């Protein structure tokens, strides 16, 4: 709990124990991206998350996300080109 308060005070996002990558992306797009970019940019980020990130990584709990997940996602995207 102390770490979460410390992270919040430093402006870091707080990962909830059961939060998935999809949950995080939705919150990040709404709370961080939307207020700071123009609407077309927000829409493009939202589309990339919906089409690519969420299908591949959305079901992974944020606390369990590892570099291997990211590398597998990147490898899959490169292979699909």
TORPA-4810 file (N, C-alpha, C, O; in nm, 3 decimals):
<nodes>
NODE_1_0.083_-0.119_0.000_0.000_0.000_0.000_0.087_0.125_0.000_0.057_0.222_-0.070_X
NODE_2_0.195_0.123_0.078_0.285_0.238_0.083_0.347_0.264_-0.052_0.361_0.380_-0.093_X
NODE_3_0.383_0.157_-0.124_0.441_0.172_-0.257_0.340_0.238_-0.352_0.378_0.322_-0.433_X
NODE_4_0.214_0.199_-0.342_0.113_0.258_-0.429_0.097_0.408_-0.402_0.085_0.487_-0.495_X
NODE_5_0.098_0.446_-0.274_0.090_0.589_-0.242_0.213_0.663_-0.292_0.202_0.775_-0.343_X
NODE_6_0.329_0.602_-0.278_0.453_0.662_-0.324_0.452_0.679_-0.476_0.490_0.784_-0.528_X
NODE_7_0.408_0.574_-0.548_0.399_0.582_-0.693_0.301_0.691_-0.737_0.328_0.765_-0.831_X
NODE_8_0.189_0.699_-0.668_0.089_0.801_-0.702_0.146_0.941_-0.680_0.125_1.030_-0.762_X
NODE_9_0.218_0.960_-0.570_0.278_1.090_-0.540_0.380_1.130_-0.645_0.399_1.248_-0.673_X
NODE_10_0.448_1.030_-0.703_0.547_1.059_-0.807_0.483_1.068_-0.945_0.554_1.090_-1.044_X
NODE_11_0.353_1.053_-0.954_0.284_1.065_-1.081_0.285_0.939_-1.164_0.250_0.943_-1.282_X
NODE_12_0.325_0.827_-1.106_0.327_0.701_-1.179_0.189_0.638_-1.177_0.115_0.654_-1.080_X
NODE_13_0.154_0.566_-1.284_0.024_0.500_-1.284_0.022_0.389_-1.179_0.123_0.322_-1.156_X
NODE_14_-0.091_0.371_-1.117_-0.105_0.267_-1.016_-0.171_0.146_-1.080_-0.283_0.155_-1.131_X
NODE_15_-0.101_0.034_-1.076_-0.155_-0.090_-1.131_-0.235_-0.161_-1.022_-0.183_-0.190_-0.915_X
NODE_16_-0.360_-0.187_-1.050_-0.443_-0.259_-0.957_-0.415_-0.408_-0.974_-0.381_-0.453_-1.084_X
NODE_17_-0.429_-0.482_-0.869_-0.387_-0.622_-0.866_-0.445_-0.706_-0.980_-0.374_-0.788_-1.037_X
NODE_18_-0.570_-0.685_-1.012_-0.634_-0.767_-1.115_-0.656_-0.692_-1.246_-0.728_-0.739_-1.334_X
NODE_19_-0.595_-0.576_-1.259_-0.612_-0.496_-1.380_-0.541_-0.561_-1.498_-0.426_-0.603_-1.487_X
NODE_20_-0.612_-0.570_-1.610_-0.552_-0.627_-1.730_-0.492_-0.516_-1.815_-0.513_-0.397_-1.791_X
NODE_21_-0.417_-0.558_-1.914_-0.360_-0.462_-2.009_-0.473_-0.385_-2.078_-0.461_-0.265_-2.099_X
NODE_22_-0.580_-0.453_-2.112_-0.694_-0.387_-2.177_-0.754_-0.280_-2.085_-0.786_-0.170_-2.130_X
NODE_23_-0.769_-0.312_-1.957_-0.822_-0.214_-1.861_-0.730_-0.092_-1.854_-0.775_0.022_-1.855_X
NODE_24_-0.601_-0.119_-1.845_-0.503_-0.011_-1.837_-0.508_0.076_-1.962_-0.508_0.199_-1.952_X
NODE_25_-0.513_0.014_-2.080_-0.517_0.091_-2.204_-0.640_0.180_-2.209_-0.631_0.297_-2.248_X
NODE_26_-0.755_0.127_-2.169_-0.878_0.207_-2.169_-0.863_0.329_-2.078_-0.898_0.441_-2.114_X
NODE_27_-0.811_0.304_-1.958_-0.795_0.414_-1.862_-0.690_0.515_-1.911_-0.710_0.636_-1.901_X
NODE_28_-0.580_0.464_-1.964_-0.474_0.550_-2.015_-0.524_0.637_-2.130_-0.496_0.757_-2.134_X
NODE_29_-0.597_0.577_-2.223_-0.649_0.654_-2.337_-0.744_0.764_-2.291_-0.740_0.876_-2.343_X
NODE_30_-0.829_0.733_-2.195_-0.929_0.830_-2.150_-0.870_0.938_-2.059_-0.901_1.056_-2.076_X
NODE_31_-0.786_0.898_-1.965_-0.739_0.993_-1.865_-0.609_1.065_-1.902_-0.588_1.179_-1.860_X
NODE_32_-0.522_1.002_-1.978_-0.393_1.063_-2.009_-0.384_1.114_-2.152_-0.337_1.225_-2.176_X
NODE_33_-0.429_1.032_-2.247_-0.412_1.069_-2.388_-0.516_1.171_-2.431_-0.482_1.275_-2.487_X
NODE_34_-0.642_1.141_-2.406_-0.751_1.227_-2.456_-0.735_1.374_-2.419_-0.756_1.460_-2.505_X
NODE_35_-0.699_1.406_-2.294_-0.686_1.548_-2.259_-0.561_1.616_-2.317_-0.551_1.738_-2.316_X
NODE_36_-0.466_1.536_-2.367_-0.338_1.596_-2.405_-0.309_1.598_-2.555_-0.208_1.654_-2.597_X
NODE_37_-0.396_1.537_-2.636_-0.372_1.535_-2.781_-0.499_1.577_-2.854_-0.608_1.584_-2.796_X
NODE_38_-0.483_1.604_-2.982_-0.600_1.639_-3.063_-0.687_1.515_-3.088_-0.636_1.403_-3.085_X
NODE_39_-0.816_1.534_-3.111_-0.907_1.421_-3.130_-0.862_1.318_-3.236_-0.876_1.199_-3.211_X
NODE_40_-0.810_1.361_-3.352_-0.767_1.257_-3.447_-0.653_1.168_-3.394_-0.647_1.049_-3.425_X
NODE_41_-0.564_1.226_-3.316_-0.455_1.149_-3.258_-0.510_1.050_-3.155_-0.470_0.934_-3.153_X
NODE_42_-0.601_1.097_-3.070_-0.664_1.008_-2.972_-0.735_0.894_-3.043_-0.724_0.778_-3.000_X
NODE_43_-0.807_0.924_-3.149_-0.879_0.820_-3.223_-0.783_0.719_-3.283_-0.811_0.599_-3.283_X
NODE_44_-0.670_0.765_-3.334_-0.571_0.674_-3.392_-0.511_0.583_-3.284_-0.495_0.463_-3.306_X
NODE_45_-0.479_0.638_-3.168_-0.427_0.558_-3.057_-0.531_0.453_-3.015_-0.498_0.337_-2.992_X
NODE_46_-0.656_0.497_-3.005_-0.765_0.408_-2.966_-0.777_0.293_-3.067_-0.795_0.177_-3.028_X
NODE_47_-0.767_0.325_-3.194_-0.779_0.223_-3.298_-0.663_0.124_-3.292_-0.685_0.003_-3.306_X
NODE_48_-0.542_0.172_-3.271_-0.427_0.082_-3.259_-0.442_-0.010_-3.138_-0.411_-0.129_-3.145_X
NODE_49_-0.490_0.044_-3.028_-0.511_-0.037_-2.909_-0.617_-0.144_-2.936_-0.600_-0.260_-2.898_X
NODE_50_-0.725_-0.104_-3.001_-0.836_-0.197_-3.028_-0.798_-0.306_-3.128_-0.835_-0.422_-3.110_X
NODE_51_-0.725_-0.269_-3.232_-0.694_-0.364_-3.338_-0.572_-0.452_-3.310_-0.566_-0.566_-3.356_X
NODE_52_-0.475_-0.400_-3.238_-0.348_-0.471_-3.223_-0.315_-0.510_-3.079_-0.291_-0.627_-3.049_X
NODE_53_-0.315_-0.412_-2.991_-0.269_-0.438_-2.854_-0.366_-0.524_-2.774_-0.326_-0.621_-2.710_X
NODE_54_-0.493_-0.488_-2.776_-0.590_-0.561_-2.696_-0.607_-0.707_-2.739_-0.612_-0.794_-2.652_X
NODE_55_-0.616_-0.737_-2.868_-0.627_-0.879_-2.904_-0.506_-0.962_-2.861_-0.521_-1.079_-2.824_X
NODE_56_-0.390_-0.905_-2.867_-0.269_-0.981_-2.835_-0.236_-0.982_-2.687_-0.192_-1.085_-2.634_X
NODE_57_-0.256_-0.869_-2.619_-0.210_-0.855_-2.481_-0.320_-0.818_-2.382_-0.297_-0.818_-2.261_X
NODE_58_-0.438_-0.787_-2.431_-0.544_-0.734_-2.346_-0.584_-0.821_-2.230_-0.623_-0.768_-2.125_X
NODE_59_-0.576_-0.952_-2.244_-0.617_-1.041_-2.137_-0.512_-1.066_-2.031_-0.540_-1.129_-1.929_X
NODE_60_-0.391_-1.017_-2.053_-0.282_-1.037_-1.958_-0.298_-0.940_-1.842_-0.320_-0.821_-1.863_X
NODE_61_-0.289_-0.993_-1.720_-0.292_-0.902_-1.605_-0.168_-0.814_-1.609_-0.058_-0.862_-1.636_X
NODE_62_-0.186_-0.687_-1.583_-0.076_-0.591_-1.588_0.038_-0.634_-1.496_0.156_-0.618_-1.530_X
NODE_63_0.004_-0.687_-1.380_0.107_-0.731_-1.285_0.187_-0.850_-1.338_0.299_-0.874_-1.293_X
NODE_64_0.130_-0.923_-1.434_0.198_-1.041_-1.491_0.267_-1.011_-1.623_0.336_-1.098_-1.677_X
NODE_65_0.252_-0.892_-1.675_0.310_-0.857_-1.804_0.462_-0.861_-1.795_0.521_-0.800_-1.706_X
NODE_66_0.525_-0.932_-1.887_0.669_-0.950_-1.888_0.725_-0.910_-2.024_0.652_-0.903_-2.122_X
NODE_67_0.855_-0.885_-2.030_0.917_-0.852_-2.158_0.891_-0.958_-2.266_0.883_-0.925_-2.384_X
NODE_68_0.878_-1.082_-2.225_0.851_-1.189_-2.321_0.717_-1.170_-2.391_0.703_-1.202_-2.509_X
NODE_69_0.618_-1.118_-2.320_0.488_-1.089_-2.382_0.505_-0.983_-2.491_0.451_-0.996_-2.601_X
NODE_70_0.579_-0.879_-2.458_0.599_-0.768_-2.553_0.677_-0.818_-2.674_0.643_-0.785_-2.787_X
NODE_71_0.783_-0.896_-2.650_0.864_-0.946_-2.760_0.783_-1.037_-2.851_0.796_-1.030_-2.973_X
NODE_72_0.699_-1.123_-2.793_0.614_-1.210_-2.874_0.516_-1.127_-2.958_0.490_-1.161_-3.074_X
NODE_73_0.463_-1.020_-2.900_0.373_-0.931_-2.974_0.447_-0.867_-3.091_0.397_-0.867_-3.204_X
NODE_74_0.566_-0.814_-3.066_0.645_-0.750_-3.172_0.680_-0.850_-3.281_0.668_-0.820_-3.399_X
NODE_75_0.722_-0.969_-3.240_0.757_-1.073_-3.339_0.637_-1.107_-3.425_0.651_-1.124_-3.547_X
NODE_76_0.521_-1.119_-3.364_0.399_-1.149_-3.439_0.365_-1.038_-3.537_0.323_-1.066_-3.650_X
NODE_77_0.382_-0.914_-3.497_0.353_-0.802_-3.586_0.451_-0.799_-3.704_0.412_-0.774_-3.818_X
NODE_78_0.577_-0.826_-3.676_0.677_-0.828_-3.784_0.652_-0.942_-3.881_0.669_-0.928_-4.002_X
NODE_79_0.611_-1.055_-3.827_0.583_-1.172_-3.911_0.462_-1.147_-4.001_0.456_-1.196_-4.114_X
NODE_80_0.365_-1.071_-3.951_0.242_-1.044_-4.026_0.262_-0.944_-4.141_0.174_-0.929_-4.226_X
NODE_81_0.375_-0.878_-4.143_0.397_-0.776_-4.248_0.422_-0.839_-4.382_0.443_-0.769_-4.481_X
</nodes>
